[in-house]
Amino acid sequence: MALIEITLPKTIAKALRLPESSPRRQQLKVLKKLLKKARFTEFGQHYRFDEIMLSKHPGKRFQQLVPSHDYNSIYKQWWHKTLEGKQDICWPGKIKYYALSSGTSESASKYIPITEDLLAGNRIVMIKQLFSLRHYNNIPFGNLRKGWLMLGGSTQLQKSQGYYAGDLSGITAKKVPFWFTPFYKPGKKIAKMTDWNDKLEEIVEEAPNWDISFVVGVPAWIQMCMEKIIERYKLKTIHDIWPNLSFFVHGGVSFEPYKKGFEQLLAKPLTYIETYLASEGFIAYQDRQAARGMKLSINDHIFFEFVPFDDENFDVEGNLMPNHKAFMIHEVEEGKNYAILLSTAAGAWRYLIGDTVRFTDAARGEIVITGRTKHFLSLVGEHLSVDNMNRALKKAAEELNVSIPEFTVAGIPHGTFFAHHWYVASDDKVDANLLREKVDEYLMELNDDYAVERKSALKEVFLDVLPEDRFMQFMASKGKVGGQHKFPRVLKGKMLEDWQAFLSS
């Protein structure tokens, strides 16, 4: 089998043979490994990591002694020191790389520390995901040795005093292991390009010279790339130029809104593999075909905690309440929404990543992403999650037989009460009023709180249909094109003001 023929470094091969054990035991092993590595840092000394390691119940003692952090709090207290060049703050050594993460909620641009330990852990998870393909049916394993088009940010990073900063996908591409180099496309030269449009043109130019089997990236940008290749070479489908294209590894947003338009570009089905790779680490991946969720990386380089996403633990703005409850992997329940706290091999400690998840299979540690702690609508108690929005819009689009790859929603005043305003992207002929009625109807079926408030303070729902390229133009106007940039599903504050100004210009 082609996959096994890859020769792996001994450290990675050893990690891949970790014995199976209970999720709780695996997670405590990870926690102890992280604490041991960081115990002599400023953070580790301040929060008595040695005492936690010696505790009979290290997980609980960790929760008692170490406070939870959002980006603002951990940056203000700790991470700013690493940007000033100080060593051994939250992780041993000096931080040389930072992932610039779009600050959709708290900060205009977040600097997330990236360490060699974190990148090594990410690579191990990536290889585990590859090995999990043995659980899939009808996989053309010979294609694994062909080209991998990874469409991410530029590897030309911003240089500052003592560190480099840029898109995580750019940092990862810059650190591609030697054994993967022969498969990696678009190659180092194109990957360094900072202008997204120029990079895309070079990829289109080189496309006939590559034999691509895997495409990896955010759905919107992969779709745009394939559309340009098809247009340039006057093809019927992308398989006319890449006949061995078999896999699409995607993440960042739900793929369902893109699927209809995406599959119009194909001559044969692809195997879709969902991943959950954030700036803070490789969190989860789909490890079996037709799985309802992604498997958490619980025995590698991340310790997880889960905070029920409810009124007892979060305020109306999506901020953690002072006395919130956090549960370990063996304490979670299926069907509930949780916000994730991460402790990682880069010095993130009990860090609120901002995503919410739901366990589809607690025993297997499988999750689906349901939204963001600050990307939900609850103007009057409707508690509308991104997952609700995705599912309602998918059902409405399927019923009306239209493709809607992008959307966003804003909560707005309406008289003395409130309304929701939807903006959806579609190049199909869409009856906006009928779509609005269908989305509203399905949301009331999916969400009891929404149904109640639609008869009360949530007085109206508005919906505008826009050409697909309007969404891309707005992202370009904000300097957020390519890589891991995604259109926000909920518009609030300055982003909503900018969007309204853009539409009126």
C-alpha positions in Angstrom: 0.0 0.0 0.0 1.5 3.3 -1.1 0.8 5.0 2.2 3.0 2.7 4.1 5.9 3.2 1.7 6.5 6.7 3.1 9.6 6.6 5.3 8.9 8.6 8.5 11.3 10.1 11.0 11.7 7.8 14.1 10.2 10.3 16.5 7.0 10.5 14.4 6.8 6.8 13.8 7.1 6.2 17.6 4.3 8.7 18.3 2.1 6.9 15.8 2.4 3.7 17.8 1.0 5.1 21.0 -1.1 2.4 22.7 -4.8 2.8 23.0 -6.2 3.7 26.4 -9.1 5.5 27.9 -9.7 9.1 26.8 -9.2 10.3 30.4 -5.9 8.5 30.8 -4.6 9.8 27.4 -5.5 13.3 28.3 -3.9 13.2 31.7 -0.7 11.9 30.1 -0.8 14.8 27.7 -1.4 17.3 30.6 1.5 15.9 32.6 3.8 16.1 29.6 2.9 19.7 29.0 3.3 20.6 32.7 6.7 18.9 32.9 8.0 20.7 29.9 6.8 24.1 31.1 7.3 23.8 34.8 10.4 26.1 34.9 8.7 28.9 32.9 7.4 32.1 34.5 3.9 30.8 34.0 4.7 27.3 35.4 6.4 28.7 38.5 3.6 31.2 39.1 0.9 28.6 38.9 2.9 25.8 40.8 3.1 23.3 38.0 5.3 21.0 40.2 2.5 20.8 42.8 -0.1 20.0 40.1 2.1 17.2 38.7 2.5 15.6 42.2 -1.3 15.9 42.9 -3.3 12.7 43.1 -5.8 14.4 40.8 -3.7 16.5 38.5 -6.6 17.4 36.1 -8.7 18.9 38.9 -5.8 20.5 40.6 -4.8 22.1 37.3 -8.3 23.6 37.1 -8.1 24.9 40.7 -4.8 26.6 40.4 -4.7 27.9 36.8 -7.3 30.4 35.6 -9.0 30.3 32.3 -7.9 32.9 29.7 -9.3 34.5 26.6 -6.8 36.2 24.2 -6.9 39.6 25.8 -6.2 38.3 29.3 -3.4 35.9 28.4 -1.8 38.5 26.1 -2.0 41.3 28.6 -0.5 39.2 31.4 1.9 36.9 29.6 2.2 36.7 25.8 3.2 40.4 25.4 6.4 39.5 27.1 7.3 37.0 24.4 6.8 39.6 21.7 9.2 41.8 23.6 11.8 39.0 23.1 11.7 37.5 26.6 12.3 33.8 27.0 10.7 31.1 29.1 7.4 32.9 29.7 4.7 30.3 29.0 6.8 27.8 27.1 10.5 27.0 27.3 12.7 29.1 25.0 12.1 32.1 22.8 9.0 32.3 20.6 10.2 32.8 17.0 6.9 32.5 15.1 3.4 33.9 15.6 0.3 33.0 13.7 -1.7 36.2 12.9 -5.3 35.3 13.5 -8.1 37.5 12.3 -9.6 39.1 15.5 -13.3 38.8 14.7 -14.3 39.4 18.3 -11.7 40.7 20.7 -8.6 42.1 18.9 -8.0 43.4 15.4 -5.1 41.0 14.9 -4.2 38.3 17.4 -0.6 37.0 17.7 -0.8 33.3 18.6 2.6 31.8 19.6 3.8 29.0 17.4 6.6 26.7 18.7 8.6 23.8 17.1 6.8 21.5 19.7 3.4 22.6 18.4 4.4 22.2 14.8 5.8 18.7 15.5 2.5 17.8 17.2 0.5 19.1 14.3 2.6 17.0 11.8 2.0 13.8 13.9 -1.7 14.4 13.8 -1.6 15.0 10.1 0.2 11.7 9.5 -2.3 9.9 11.8 -5.1 11.4 9.6 -3.3 9.9 6.6 -3.1 6.5 8.2 -6.8 6.7 9.0 -7.6 6.5 5.3 -7.2 2.7 5.6 -10.7 2.8 7.2 -12.2 4.3 4.0 -13.7 2.3 1.2 -12.6 2.5 -2.4 -9.6 4.7 -1.7 -7.2 4.9 -4.7 -4.1 4.6 -2.4 -1.7 5.0 -5.4 -2.9 8.6 -5.6 -1.4 9.4 -2.2 2.0 9.7 -3.8 0.8 12.3 -6.3 0.6 16.1 -5.9 -1.0 17.8 -2.9 -2.2 21.4 -3.7 -2.2 23.2 -0.4 -3.8 26.6 -0.8 -2.8 28.7 2.1 -1.2 31.9 3.2 2.2 33.2 2.1 5.3 31.7 3.5 6.9 35.2 3.2 6.4 36.1 6.8 6.4 39.5 8.4 9.8 40.1 10.1 9.9 42.0 13.3 12.4 42.4 16.1 13.3 38.8 17.0 10.3 37.0 15.5 8.3 36.3 12.3 4.5 36.6 12.0 2.0 35.4 9.4 -0.8 33.0 8.4 -0.5 29.6 10.1 -0.8 27.9 6.8 2.1 30.0 5.6 4.2 29.0 8.6 3.3 25.4 8.2 4.2 25.4 4.5 7.5 27.1 5.3 8.2 24.2 7.6 7.2 21.4 5.3 9.1 18.2 6.3 11.7 17.0 3.8 9.9 13.7 3.1 6.8 15.6 2.0 8.5 18.1 -0.3 8.2 16.0 -3.5 4.4 15.9 -3.1 3.9 19.6 -2.0 2.3 22.1 -4.5 2.4 24.9 -5.4 6.0 24.8 -4.3 8.1 27.1 -2.3 8.5 29.9 -4.9 4.7 30.4 -5.4 4.0 29.8 -1.7 6.2 32.8 -0.8 4.0 35.2 -2.9 2.1 37.6 -0.7 -0.4 38.9 -3.3 -3.3 36.5 -3.4 -4.3 37.3 -7.0 -0.8 37.0 -8.3 -0.4 33.6 -6.4 -3.7 32.4 -7.9 -2.5 33.4 -11.4 0.7 31.5 -11.0 -1.1 28.4 -9.8 -3.5 28.6 -12.8 -0.4 28.9 -15.1 1.3 25.9 -13.6 -1.8 23.7 -13.2 -1.2 21.7 -16.5 2.2 20.7 -15.2 0.9 19.1 -12.0 -0.7 15.7 -11.3 -2.9 16.7 -8.3 -4.6 14.1 -6.2 -5.2 16.1 -3.0 -6.5 19.7 -2.6 -6.3 21.2 0.8 -7.8 24.5 2.0 -10.8 26.6 2.9 -13.7 25.7 0.5 -14.3 29.2 -0.9 -10.7 29.7 -2.1 -10.3 26.1 -3.4 -13.5 26.6 -5.4 -12.3 29.9 -6.8 -9.0 28.4 -7.8 -10.6 25.5 -9.7 -13.1 27.8 -11.4 -10.2 29.9 -12.7 -8.4 26.8 -14.0 -11.5 25.6 -15.8 -12.1 29.0 -17.3 -8.5 29.5 -18.4 -8.2 26.2 -20.2 -11.8 26.0 -21.4 -12.5 22.7 -19.6 -15.7 21.0 -18.6 -14.5 20.0 -15.2 -11.3 20.1 -13.1 -10.8 16.4 -13.8 -10.0 17.2 -17.4 -6.7 18.6 -16.2 -6.2 16.6 -13.0 -7.7 13.2 -13.7 -6.3 11.7 -10.5 -7.9 14.3 -8.2 -9.5 12.2 -5.5 -9.4 14.0 -2.1 -10.5 17.3 -0.7 -9.2 18.1 2.8 -11.2 21.0 4.1 -11.8 22.9 7.3 -12.5 26.2 8.9 -16.2 26.4 7.9 -19.0 24.0 7.2 -18.6 22.5 3.7 -22.3 22.0 3.1 -23.1 25.4 1.8 -20.4 25.0 -0.8 -21.0 21.4 -1.8 -23.6 21.9 -4.6 -21.5 24.6 -6.4 -18.3 22.7 -5.8 -19.5 19.4 -7.2 -20.5 21.1 -10.5 -16.7 21.5 -11.1 -16.1 17.7 -10.9 -16.4 14.8 -13.3 -16.4 12.2 -10.5 -16.9 12.2 -6.7 -14.2 13.1 -4.3 -13.5 11.7 -0.9 -14.1 14.6 1.5 -12.0 14.7 4.7 -12.9 17.3 7.3 -10.2 18.8 9.6 -10.1 21.2 12.5 -6.8 22.9 12.3 -6.7 26.2 14.2 -3.8 28.6 14.8 -3.6 27.1 18.3 -3.1 23.6 17.1 -4.4 20.6 15.1 -7.5 19.9 17.2 -9.5 17.2 15.3 -9.9 15.3 12.1 -12.3 13.0 10.4 -10.8 9.5 10.8 -13.4 7.3 9.2 -15.7 7.5 6.2 -19.2 8.9 6.8 -18.4 9.7 10.4 -20.8 12.2 11.9 -18.0 14.1 13.5 -14.2 14.6 13.8 -12.0 12.8 16.2 -10.3 15.0 18.8 -6.5 14.7 19.0 -6.5 13.7 22.6 -3.2 11.9 22.9 -0.8 14.3 21.2 0.0 17.9 22.2 -3.3 19.4 23.4 -5.1 19.1 26.7 -8.8 19.8 26.3 -11.5 21.2 28.7 -15.1 21.9 27.8 -17.3 24.6 29.2 -21.1 24.2 28.6 -22.2 27.0 26.4 -25.1 28.3 28.3 -26.3 31.2 30.4 -24.7 29.9 33.5 -21.2 30.0 32.0 -21.3 32.8 29.4 -22.8 36.3 29.4 -24.8 37.8 26.6 -21.7 38.9 24.8 -20.1 35.4 24.8 -17.6 36.1 27.6 -16.8 33.5 30.3 -18.6 34.1 33.6 -16.2 34.2 36.6 -17.5 31.0 38.2 -17.8 28.9 35.0 -17.6 25.1 35.1 -15.1 23.2 32.9 -15.2 19.5 32.2 -12.6 17.0 31.1 -13.0 14.6 28.1 -14.5 11.8 30.2 -17.2 14.2 31.7 -18.8 15.5 28.6 -22.3 14.6 27.3 -23.5 14.1 23.8 -25.8 16.6 22.2 -24.7 19.6 24.4 -22.9 22.7 23.1 -19.5 23.3 24.7 -16.8 26.0 24.3 -13.3 24.6 24.2 -10.4 25.5 26.5 -7.0 24.5 25.2 -3.6 24.0 26.9 -1.0 23.4 24.2 2.7 22.9 23.4 3.0 26.6 22.6 2.1 28.1 26.0 -1.6 28.5 25.7 -3.0 27.6 29.1 -6.7 27.0 29.6 -7.2 29.2 26.6 -10.7 29.9 25.3 -10.3 29.4 21.6 -13.7 30.8 20.8 -15.3 27.8 19.0 -18.2 25.8 20.2 -18.6 22.1 19.6 -21.1 19.3 20.1 -20.1 15.7 20.8 -21.6 13.3 18.3 -19.9 10.3 19.9 -18.5 10.9 23.4 -16.9 7.5 23.7 -14.9 8.0 20.5 -14.2 11.7 21.2 -15.9 12.8 18.0 -17.3 16.4 17.6 -18.8 18.8 15.2 -18.2 22.5 15.2 -21.4 24.4 16.0 -20.3 28.0 16.0 -18.4 30.6 17.9 -18.8 31.9 21.4 -19.3 35.4 20.0 -20.7 34.4 16.6 -24.3 33.7 17.6 -27.4 35.8 17.7 -29.3 36.2 20.9 -30.7 39.7 20.8 -33.8 38.7 22.7 -33.0 35.2 23.9 -33.3 33.4 20.5 -29.9 31.7 21.1 -29.4 31.1 17.4 -26.1 29.3 16.7 -24.1 29.1 13.4 -25.0 25.4 13.3 -28.8 26.3 13.3 -28.1 28.8 10.5 -26.1 26.3 8.4 -28.8 23.6 8.7 -31.8 25.9 8.0 -30.1 27.4 5.0 -29.1 24.0 3.6 -32.6 22.7 3.9 -34.1 25.8 2.2 -31.5 25.7 -0.6 -32.1 22.0 -1.3 -35.8 22.6 -1.4 -35.4 25.5 -3.8 -32.6 23.7 -5.8 -30.2 26.6 -5.5 -26.5 26.9 -4.5 -25.7 29.3 -1.6 -22.0 29.1 -0.8 -21.8 32.1 1.5 -24.0 33.9 4.0 -24.0 36.2 6.9 -26.6 37.4 9.4 -26.9 40.6 11.4 -29.2 41.5 14.4 -30.7 44.9 13.9 -33.2 47.2 15.6 -36.7 47.1 14.2 -39.0 49.8 15.6 -39.0 49.3 19.4 -38.0 45.6 18.9 -35.5 43.6 16.8 -35.0 41.8 13.5 -32.5 39.5 11.7 -31.1 40.6 8.4 -29.7 37.8 6.2 -27.3 38.3 3.3 -26.8 35.3 1.1 -24.6 34.7 -1.9 -26.0 32.9 -5.0 -25.5 33.2 -8.8 -28.7 31.2 -9.3 -32.1 32.7 -9.8 -33.5 32.9 -6.3 -36.9 34.1 -5.0 -35.6 36.1 -2.0 -38.9 36.3 -0.3 -39.6 32.6 -0.6 -36.1 31.8 0.6 -36.6 34.1 3.6 -39.8 32.3 4.5 -38.2 28.9 4.2 -35.2 29.8 6.3 -37.5 31.3 9.0 -39.7 28.2 8.9 -36.8 25.8 9.3 -35.2 27.9 12.1 -38.4 27.7 14.1 -38.3 23.9 13.7 -34.7 23.6 14.7 -34.7 26.1 17.6 -37.5 26.3 20.2 -36.1 29.6 21.6 -36.1 31.1 18.1 -39.7 30.0 17.6 -40.8 31.6 20.8 -39.1 34.9 20.1 -40.5 35.1 16.6 -43.9 35.5 18.2 -42.5 38.1 20.6 -39.6 40.6 20.4 -38.0 39.2 17.2 -40.5 40.9 14.9 -39.1 40.4 11.4 -36.6 38.6 9.2 -35.1 40.3 6.1 -33.1 38.6 3.4 -31.0 40.0 0.5 -29.5 37.8 -2.3 -26.2 39.1 -3.6 -23.9 37.8 -6.4 -21.2 35.5 -5.0 -18.3 37.8 -5.9 -19.7 40.6 -3.7 -18.7 38.5 -0.7 -15.2 37.9 -2.1 -14.9 41.6 -3.0 -15.7 42.6 0.6 -13.0 40.2 1.9 -10.5 41.7 -0.5 -11.4 45.2 0.7 -10.5 44.1 4.2 -7.2 42.6 3.1 -8.5 39.1 4.0 -8.1 36.9 0.9 -6.8 33.4 0.6 -5.3 31.3 3.3 -7.5 30.6 6.3 -9.6 33.8 5.9 -13.4 33.1 6.2 -16.4 35.3 5.9 -18.0 35.8 9.4 -21.3 34.2 9.7 -22.6 36.8 12.2 -21.9 40.5 11.7 -21.6 42.7 14.7 -20.1 46.1 15.6 -17.5 47.6 13.3 -17.7 44.6 10.9 -21.4 45.2 10.4 -20.8 49.0 9.8 -18.1 48.2 7.2 -20.4 45.7 5.5 -23.3 48.1 5.3 -21.0 50.9 4.0 -19.5 48.5 1.4 -23.0 47.5 0.1 -24.1 51.1 -0.2 -20.9 52.2 -2.0 
